[in-house]
Amino acid sequence: MTRKIALGSAPLREPREPTTEDAADTNSGDRRPLADRVLALLDAVAGAGQPMAVKDIAEKLALPKPTAHRLIAMLEERGFLARPIDGRLVTVGPKLRTLALNTLRSSLAQAPSHARLRALSLELGETCNIGVLEGGDVVYLDRVEVENWPLRLEFGVGSRVPLHCTAMGKLFLAFLPELPRRRLLDCLPLPRMAAATLCDPALFRAELDSIAACGHSLDDEEYMPGVFCAAVPIRDGAGRMVAALAVQAPKVRLSRESVADRLPVLHRAASDMARALGIDAAPAEPALTP
C-alpha cells in the first residue's frame, strides 16, 4: 500500500546566466548583491500564501520593475518560481516546493522532532503522522506506527494521500486562503474512496467551513473502512499552517465520541513540534469538541 514520492521536477530548459544588469541596476542605484535580492524575492513569494503580482513584489522589495521582471524570469527558468495559467501572477515553482519539502524532511530526521512524535504516539497509544501539502496531495514527512495495531498500514515517509477524504488533507484545504482554496476546489475531484467519503461539493465545502471554525479535522472512515483519524495544524508564529499532525487508529479504539480527550494532547504536541522544527509556534489551542 506504500506509495513512493518521486521528488524533483521535469527537466527544464537551460537557464541563462545572471548578467551585470541583474547584479546591479545602475539606473536605480540599487547596489544590493544579486543573492540578497534573489533570496528576498523567494522569501516574499513563498511567504505570501498566494500568487503575487510583479508590481506588488517590486514595491515590497523596493525593486525597479524591470529588475523584478528580470529576476523573476531567471527564477522561472530555474524552476524556483512559476506562473499560474493566466500568466499575470507569480507563485512558488516545483524546485522551491521540493527544496522546502526536503528541508522539512531533513529537520524531521533530527532527534528532537521525531522523538516528540514517538512520545506522542506512546502517550496516545496510537499511530501518529506529520504531513505537508504538496501539489494536490498530502505527503507524509514523518510517522510513528503503534506497535499493538494488528492491522498495520504501510504508509511510509514520502507516501501521498488524497486531500478530500483524509483528516490532514481536509485540514489543509480548510486553512488555505480563500482564493487559492476556491480555485483548488473548482478543479479538485471528489472520488468515493469509502462508503463515508464526502463526494457532494456543497457538503464538502460546508465540512471545510466547520473545520476552519473548530480548528481540527476528522476522517471518520472516509478514506479507509474501519480507520478513524484526527488532525490539528502545526502553525508558525503568524498563525499560518505549515504542516499537519494527526493520530490514526481503528474505529473501535478512536471515534467522534472519544476523540475529544485526544485533541488537547494533539494541540500541545503541535506547538511542541513547531518548536522542535525551529518554527516560531503559535500558542496551543484550547480543547474543542468534535
N, C-alpha and C positions, 0 to 999 in steps of 0.2 A: 504493500500500500504506500510505501515511501516513494515520494516523487522528488527527484533531484532538481535543483535550480541550476540553470546554466548562466553563470554570471558573464558580464561583458556585453558588448553590443556588436551590431553588424559592422563590417569593415567600412571605414569612412574614406572619402577621397583625401588625397594627400593635402594637408593643410599648408597654407603659405606661412612663411617665417615672419615674425614681427619685424617691422621696419623702424627706422629712426623716427618716422612720422608717428608710429604707435608709441614709441618710447617717451617722447616729449612733444606736446603740442605747442609749437613756437608761437602761434598766433594768440593763444590764451595765456601764455606764460606759465602753464601747468608743468612743473618740473618733477612731479612725483614719479618715482620709479614705476616702470610698467608692471612689475609684480604686485606692487601695492594697489594699483588701480584695478588690476585683474581680480585680486583676492577680494577687494571691496565690492566689486561688481557681482561676483559669485555669491558673496555673503548677502548682499541686498536682495538678489533674486531668490535665493534659497529661503531667506527669512521672511519674504513677503507673504508666503502661504497661498499665493495665486499669481497668475501671469501678470507681468508688468508692461506698461508702455515704455518705449525707448525714452520719450521725453521725461517721464517720471524717474527713470533710472538716472538720466543725465542731471536732473535737478537734485535728486537725493545725494548724488556723489559729487556735485559741483563740477561736472564734466561738460565740455563743449559737445553739442550734439554730434558733430562729425566724428569726434573721438569716441563717443559712446557707440556710434554705429560701427566704427572700425573694430573696437574691442569685442563687441557682441558678435560681429561676423567671424572674427578669429576664433572665439569660443564655440560658436556654432559649428565651424569646420572641424573642430576637435571633439565635438560631441558633448561638451560640458553645458551648453545651452541649446534650447530648441524653440521653435515657434509653433503654436497651435495651428489648426487648419487655416484660419483666416489670415495668418502671417503678420498680423499687426502687433501682437504681444510677444513677450519673451518669457520663457519658463525654464525650469531645470531640464537638462538633457540626460540621455542614458548614461554617459560617463560620470556625471556628477551624482546621479542616483546610485550607481554602482559603488562609487567612492564612499558615499555616505553609508551604504549598506555594509561594506567591508569594514569601515571604521567602527560601526556599532558592533559588528560581529567580533572584531578584534578586542573591543572593550569587554564584551561579554565573556571572552575566553579567559580574561584575567580572574583571579581567585575571588575577590570580594563580591562581584555581582553574581557569579554562578553559585557561590556559597550561600548568598542570600536567597536565591531561588530554591536551592536544595533545602535550606532551613524552612522556607515557606511550605514546601511540599511535605516535609516531615510534620510541621505544625498542623496542616490541614489533613494530612493523611491521604492526599490525592495528587494526581499528576498536575504539574504547573508549567506554563509556557510563557515565553515572551515573543511577540511578533511585531513586525512593522508593515506598513503599506508599501507595496512595490507594484507599480502598474495597476493592473486590475485584480490583484490577489493580495493575500496576507502571506508573508514569508516568515517562517519560524526562525528566530535568531538563537534561541536557547530553549531547552526543555529538560525537565527532570521527571522521569517516569516513576510512578509509585511502584513499589515492589510487590504489593499484595493485590494487584489488579490482575485477575486470571486472564481477562480479555485485553491483551496489550495492543495498543495502537501504534504501529511503527511509523510515526511521523518524526523523522529525524530533523536535525538542524538543516535549514535550507529548503524544507518541504513547503509547498504552496497549498493554501486552502482558499476557497472562494469567499467573496465578500458578503453575498446576500443571505447566506444561511449559517454563518458562524458568528459566535459572540464577538470575537475580535474584529471580524470584517464589518459587522453592523456598527460596532463602536466607532471605527474609523470613519465610516460614512456619516454617522450622526454628528461627528465633531468637525467634519470638513466645513470650510467657509461656504456660505450659501451658493455662490455662483459655481464654484467647482463641483459641489455636490449635485446641483441641478443638472449640470452638463453630464456628469458621470451617470446619474440615474436615468437620463434620457436615452442612453445607449447601453445600459447595463442589463444583460439578460437575467431572468429570474427562473432558471430551470428547476424543476422539482427534484431534490436530492433525497427527500424522505417524505413520509406522509404529512409531517407538520411544517414543511417548508412553506414560507410565505411567498406566493407567486403572483398575488394581486398587487399591482403597482400602488394603488391608493392605500391599501392596508400596510404595505411595506413602508411607504413614506410616513404614515401615522406611527408605525413602530419606531422609526428613526427619531421622530419628534419626541416620543416618550423616552427614548434612551438619552437624548440630549438633555431632557429635563431632570431625569433621575441620576444620571452620572455613571450608570453601569449598563451592561448589555448581557442578555441571556440567550443561550441556544438550547431550547427545550426539545431535543430530538429532531431538530430541523436539518442537521447535516447527516447524522448517523443515528439510526434507531437504537434506543437504549442508552444514549450518551447525552449527558447534561453538561453544560459549560457556562461559566460566568466570567466576564472580563471587565476590567477597570482601566482607565487611561494612566499612562506614565507621562507626566507633564513637565515642561520646563518652567522656569521662574515666571514667564509671562502667561502661563496657563495654557499654552499650546500643547496639544497631544503629540508626542513624538514616538510613542510605542504603546503596546497594549500588554497587560499582564492578565493571565487567565488561569482558572482552575478547571479541571476536566475530570469527570467521574461518571460511573454508571448511574443511571437514573434511580436505581434502588438505594443509592447512598447519598445522592445530591439531587435536590428538586427545588421548585419555586418556593415551597414551604420552608425548607431547611437552609436555603442559601443566605437568608438574611444574617445569620450568625457569622457567615464567612466573609461578608462584604467589608466590614470594618477592618478585618485582618488583611484583606486584599489591598484596600486603600492605603493602609500603613506601609505594607510591603512595597507598593508602587512608589511611595515617597522615598523609602529607603533605597530602592533600586535606582531611582533617579540620582541620588547622591553617590551610589556605588559606581554609576556610569559617568560621573562627573557632570551631571546635568544639575542646574540650579533648580531644585524641585519646588513645586507649589505645595502649600500645606495639604495634609491628608484630609479627605472629605469625611463628613460625619456618616454614621450608619444610616443606610437608606433601605426602605422596604422595597422588594421587587415588584 
